[in-house]
Amino acid sequence: LILIYDPPYGFIYNVTCHGCHVTYDRSTSLIADAVIFDCATRRDSMIGMPSQRNKDQRWIWYCCEPPWNTRYVFDKTLVNFHRVFNWTMTYRVDSDVYAPYSRDLPPVSHYAYPHPHIRNLSEILAKKTSLAAWTSSNCAVAERSKAIRELQKFIKIDIFGKCGSEPLCPPPCQYDVIYKFYFAFENSRCKDYISEKFWLNGLLSGAVPVVIGPKRDEYELVAPPKSFIFVEDFESLEELANYLLELDGNDELYGEYLRWKQEIPTSRPYDEIKALVDSRKMGAIGICAACEKLKSNPEPSVVDRLDLYWYGSGYSPDSEHFSVCSPKSG
């Protein structure tokens, strides 16, 4: 029995995991095998948590937000949770329960193209009528907004959301694959933080993601081979823009970034994979991973200092940065 004590905003409620029952009934807090607490909705203290706990159950700390947001958007120090939780459940690969935004595990081989019957590169390219797009409703993130403005000096970028002239990316943007590139710039550059911007807006929409986020090797760990363009590989944004224009004018070079769509077989429809991204984002797949771990009956464990795990160097009121995030975050 798994109790979701703090359902995150927008959480998928009809979670079904083989061998586990998932409930939101807090009256089961003493009999549940695991209790999941959400980092964003949970207070930065023990207030509101069960006053009693079963010594045999696992308390799980769930977080889909990067440390920068956890600290500065949700105002969490995490200093009140020393030796409170047994497991962590996050998008980070060093979590006790790994719950990334998207990805079938293992292997990296179940991605679906919106039009899986299209295998001819010329058919794919025929649908791409625009160069690049960016979607954002948080214009306060200085680094990515500045980068987009600089890139606009050299190339045309269609901007959707509150930061652009269009309120939403229209259906052709997502389903007819009209863009060659999508700027998947994360709001925080933190360890392993690769959000739906990369998966849904980029890969699954049929565009090539151009990324700012964690380190290159952290992308390579989860992404299909040669499926993205890493901004830090370039000396300047002008050099990056020139490279995108070069790819735009050379179908063979651009096609190298689509090769994985042709070489990695998939029988799963796009809508199913899109649903996987959405549910993984909201932790549903992580819950099933927790279920599998519970059934394996692992040795008891405890997270000694949650702030040290999440912020890398621990919380300090005298420091604005943490070792797991780039100083350019936020």
C-alpha positions in Angstrom: 0.0 0.0 0.0 1.4 3.4 -1.1 0.0 6.6 0.4 0.4 9.8 -1.5 0.3 12.1 1.5 0.9 15.4 -0.4 -0.5 15.1 -4.0 1.6 17.5 -6.1 -0.2 20.1 -8.2 -1.5 18.5 -11.4 -0.8 15.0 -10.1 -2.0 11.9 -12.0 -4.6 10.4 -9.7 -5.4 7.1 -11.4 -2.1 5.5 -10.8 -2.0 1.8 -11.2 1.1 -0.3 -10.3 1.2 -4.0 -10.5 1.4 -5.5 -7.0 0.7 -2.2 -5.2 -2.4 -0.3 -4.2 -2.0 3.5 -4.4 -4.2 5.7 -2.1 -4.7 9.3 -1.1 -6.5 8.4 2.1 -4.5 9.8 5.0 -6.3 7.6 7.5 -4.0 4.8 6.1 -0.8 6.6 7.2 0.0 3.9 9.9 -0.7 0.9 7.8 0.8 2.0 4.4 4.1 0.4 3.3 5.3 3.7 2.0 4.2 7.3 2.4 5.1 9.9 -0.3 5.6 13.6 0.6 5.9 16.3 -2.2 8.7 18.8 -1.9 6.7 21.7 -3.3 3.5 21.3 -1.3 5.1 20.2 1.9 5.9 22.8 4.5 9.6 23.3 5.4 8.9 21.6 8.8 7.3 18.6 10.3 4.0 20.5 10.8 1.2 18.7 9.1 3.0 15.4 8.9 1.8 12.3 10.6 2.4 12.4 14.4 3.0 8.7 14.4 4.7 6.4 12.0 5.0 2.7 11.5 8.7 1.7 12.0 8.5 -0.7 9.1 7.2 1.7 6.5 9.3 3.9 4.2 8.8 7.7 4.1 9.7 9.0 0.6 10.6 12.5 -0.3 9.4 13.3 -3.9 10.6 16.3 -5.9 10.4 17.1 -9.6 11.7 20.7 -9.1 15.4 21.6 -9.4 17.2 22.7 -6.2 17.3 26.3 -7.3 13.5 26.4 -7.4 13.1 24.4 -4.2 15.1 27.0 -2.4 14.2 30.3 -4.0 10.7 29.7 -5.4 9.3 27.4 -2.7 11.6 28.7 0.1 12.7 25.3 1.4 15.8 25.0 3.5 15.2 21.3 4.3 17.1 21.6 7.5 14.2 20.2 9.5 14.3 16.9 7.8 17.5 15.3 9.1 16.9 11.5 9.3 13.2 11.9 8.6 12.9 10.2 5.2 14.0 6.7 4.1 14.2 7.3 0.4 14.4 10.1 -2.1 12.4 10.0 -5.3 13.5 12.5 -7.9 14.7 13.0 -11.5 18.3 12.6 -10.3 20.0 9.4 -11.2 21.4 9.1 -7.6 17.9 9.0 -6.1 16.8 6.0 -4.2 13.8 5.8 -6.6 14.6 7.2 -10.0 11.7 9.2 -11.4 12.9 11.2 -14.5 10.6 13.4 -16.5 10.6 11.0 -19.4 12.4 7.8 -20.5 11.7 4.1 -20.7 14.2 2.2 -18.6 16.1 0.3 -19.9 17.1 0.9 -22.6 16.9 4.3 -24.4 14.9 2.7 -27.2 11.2 3.4 -26.9 10.9 6.9 -28.2 8.2 7.5 -30.8 8.1 9.8 -33.7 4.7 11.6 -34.1 4.5 10.1 -37.6 6.3 6.7 -37.1 5.4 5.6 -40.6 7.7 8.3 -42.0 11.2 6.9 -42.4 12.3 8.8 -45.5 14.3 11.9 -44.6 12.9 13.9 -47.5 9.3 13.3 -46.1 10.4 14.5 -42.7 12.1 17.6 -44.0 9.1 18.4 -46.2 7.1 19.1 -43.1 9.6 21.5 -41.6 8.7 25.0 -42.8 10.2 27.1 -40.0 13.6 27.3 -38.4 13.3 27.5 -34.6 10.9 27.9 -31.7 11.0 28.7 -28.0 8.1 28.5 -25.5 8.3 30.1 -22.1 6.0 31.7 -19.6 8.8 32.6 -17.1 10.6 35.6 -18.5 12.5 36.3 -15.3 15.1 33.7 -15.9 17.9 36.0 -17.1 20.3 33.6 -18.8 17.9 32.0 -21.2 16.0 35.2 -22.0 19.3 37.0 -22.7 20.4 34.0 -24.9 17.3 34.1 -27.0 17.5 37.9 -27.5 21.1 37.5 -28.6 20.3 34.6 -31.0 17.5 36.7 -32.5 20.1 39.0 -33.9 21.2 36.3 -36.2 18.2 33.9 -36.8 14.4 34.0 -36.8 12.9 32.4 -33.6 9.2 32.1 -33.1 8.4 32.7 -29.4 5.3 31.3 -27.7 3.9 31.7 -24.2 4.0 34.9 -22.1 7.5 35.7 -23.3 6.5 35.9 -26.9 3.8 37.3 -29.2 1.8 34.1 -29.3 0.0 32.8 -26.2 0.5 29.1 -27.0 2.3 27.0 -29.5 -0.4 26.0 -32.0 -1.1 22.3 -32.8 1.1 22.4 -36.0 4.0 23.3 -33.8 3.6 20.1 -31.8 2.1 17.6 -34.2 3.1 18.6 -37.8 6.8 19.0 -36.9 7.1 22.4 -38.6 10.2 23.5 -36.7 13.7 22.2 -37.2 15.0 23.3 -33.8 13.5 23.9 -30.4 15.3 25.8 -27.7 15.0 23.6 -24.6 16.5 26.0 -22.1 16.0 24.9 -18.5 15.1 27.5 -15.9 17.8 26.1 -13.7 21.1 24.5 -14.5 21.2 21.7 -11.9 22.4 18.2 -11.8 20.4 15.8 -14.0 17.5 18.4 -14.4 16.1 17.7 -17.9 12.4 18.6 -18.0 9.6 18.2 -20.5 11.1 21.1 -22.5 13.6 18.6 -23.9 11.4 15.6 -24.1 7.9 16.8 -25.2 8.6 20.2 -26.8 11.8 18.9 -28.4 12.3 15.3 -29.2 8.7 14.1 -29.3 7.5 17.1 -31.3 10.0 16.2 -34.0 12.4 19.1 -33.5 16.1 18.9 -32.6 16.5 20.3 -29.1 19.1 23.0 -28.6 19.9 22.8 -24.9 21.0 24.8 -21.9 20.8 22.8 -18.7 23.0 20.3 -16.9 26.3 18.9 -18.2 26.6 17.3 -21.6 27.2 13.8 -20.2 24.0 14.1 -18.1 22.1 14.6 -21.4 24.0 11.8 -23.1 23.1 9.4 -20.2 19.4 9.6 -21.1 18.9 11.0 -24.6 19.1 9.1 -27.9 22.5 9.3 -29.6 23.2 12.6 -31.5 19.7 13.9 -30.8 20.5 17.3 -29.4 22.7 20.4 -29.8 24.6 21.5 -26.7 25.0 25.3 -26.5 28.2 25.2 -24.5 30.0 23.4 -27.4 30.1 26.8 -29.1 32.4 29.7 -28.5 29.6 32.2 -28.8 25.8 32.4 -29.6 26.7 33.8 -33.0 28.7 30.7 -33.7 25.7 28.6 -32.6 23.4 30.6 -34.8 25.7 30.1 -37.8 25.8 26.4 -37.1 22.0 26.2 -37.1 21.9 28.1 -40.4 24.4 25.7 -41.8 22.3 22.7 -40.8 19.2 24.4 -42.2 20.9 24.7 -45.5 22.3 21.2 -45.6 19.7 18.4 -45.3 22.4 15.7 -45.0 24.0 17.3 -42.0 20.7 18.1 -40.4 19.5 14.6 -41.0 22.3 13.3 -38.7 20.3 14.6 -35.8 17.2 12.7 -36.9 19.0 9.4 -37.6 18.0 7.9 -34.3 14.3 8.2 -35.4 15.1 5.9 -38.2 17.5 3.5 -36.5 15.7 3.0 -33.2 12.6 0.9 -33.8 9.4 1.6 -31.9 5.9 0.1 -32.0 4.5 2.6 -29.5 2.2 5.3 -30.8 3.0 8.9 -30.2 0.0 9.6 -28.0 1.1 6.7 -25.7 4.6 8.1 -25.4 3.3 11.6 -24.8 1.1 10.3 -22.0 4.2 8.6 -20.6 6.0 12.0 -20.5 3.1 13.6 -18.8 2.7 10.9 -16.2 6.4 10.6 -15.6 6.5 14.4 -15.0 3.9 14.0 -12.3 5.6 11.1 -10.6 3.3 8.3 -11.7 6.1 6.2 -13.1 8.2 7.0 -10.1 5.5 5.6 -7.9 5.5 2.3 -9.8 9.3 2.3 -9.4 8.8 2.7 -5.7 6.4 -0.2 -5.8 9.0 -2.4 -7.4 11.6 -1.4 -4.8 9.2 -2.1 -2.0 8.5 -5.6 -3.3 12.3 -6.3 -3.4 12.3 -5.8 0.4 15.6 -3.8 0.6 17.5 -3.3 3.7 16.4 -0.4 5.9 17.9 3.0 5.1 17.6 6.6 6.1 18.4 10.0 4.4 20.8 11.4 7.0 20.7 15.1 5.8 18.2 15.9 3.1 19.6 19.4 2.6 23.1 18.0 2.0 21.8 15.5 -0.5 19.6 18.0 -2.4 21.8 21.1 -2.3 25.1 19.3 -2.5 26.9 21.3 0.1 23.9 21.6 2.4 21.8 24.7 3.1 23.6 27.8 4.2 21.9 31.2 4.8 25.2 32.8 3.8 25.4 31.2 0.4 23.2 31.8 -2.7 24.6 28.8 -4.6 24.9 25.1 -4.2 27.4 22.6 -5.7 24.7 20.7 -7.6 23.6 23.8 -9.6 25.5 26.2 -11.8 25.9 29.8 -10.5 24.1 30.8 -13.7 20.8 29.2 -12.4 17.8 31.3 -11.8 
